[in-house]
Amino acid sequence: MALNLALNTKCTLSALKGNSACVSRPSAKAWKLGGIRAPTQSIDRSIPTRWRCQASKDSDGEQATLQQQYTFHTPGSVQEPTAGEDTSEVVFAHQTPEEAGKWSGTQITHVGDTITNDAPKRIAIVIGEFHNVLMDQCLEDARLAAEAMGATVKKVVWVPGTYEAPLVTENLLQEADVDCVVVVGYIEKGSTLHGQEMGSTCSLLFKQLELKYGKPVGMGIIGPGATAEQAATRVAYAGNATRAAIRLCHYLDTIAN
C-alpha cells in the first residue's frame, strides 16, 4: 500500500530568485508512521545560509536593518525638516514657479488640504497595554497632534495587545460620534516570527475595516521588528498616524459635497 507522507515544506528565498522548487521533506511524524528512519540532516546545503527561512534564536540571524537615527516629523508636516531652512510651510516641486508649468491642465491635490467642514474631527484611539511607558508617550504624541489640527479625542481604549485591537476598532468605527480611529502599539523584535505574523494579520484587518466602514484608520504601530532603542525614537508614529487620519476625514468631507 502506498505510503502517504505529509510534506513539511521549507521555502527558501531561492523561490524569489525565479526557482520554483522549494526544499521539501517528510515531517518527523510521517517518518515515524512510515517506519522509516528520519535522516539526521535534511537541509539543502547548496542554498546559502542567508537565503534560508529560519526561525531560530533570531528571526534572520542578525539585527534588523532599521535606521539608527530618526528625526521626528515637524508637527503637521509631510516631510522631514531640512537644517537651516524654514519648515513652517512645506513646498513641493509642482508648487514652485519653475515646475508649475509642467502640470498646467492637471488637477493636483493633497489629501486633507481642503477643509469644507469646520466641525472638529472626533477621534478614538485604540492603544496596546504592553510597554506602557512607551505607549504613554505615544498617546501624548497622538493627543498633541489631534489638538494641533483642531480635532477632539473622544475615546481612548486600552487593549491587551495588537491582536485584540481589530475587534475594538470595528466597534468604534460603527459609533456615530467617531469620525476616525487611530491604532497605537509596539510590536517588538523577538526571537520568533510571532511579531511578523501579528503585524501582517492586523495591518490587513485594519485596512479592511477602513474600507468596510468608510472611516479612516490611522496606523500608529511601531514595528514589527523594532528593538526597544528603535521604538524609543519612533514615538512620532502616533502623531503621524493621527494627522493622516484627520486629513483623510477632511478628504471624505470634500468628496461628499
Helices and strands as residue ranges (DSSP letters): E 7-10, E 23-26, H 28-33, G 49-51, G 93-95, H 97-100, G 101-103, E 122-128, H 132-148, E 152-159, G 162-164, H 165-173, E 180-188, H 194-213, E 217-226, H 228-232, H 236-256
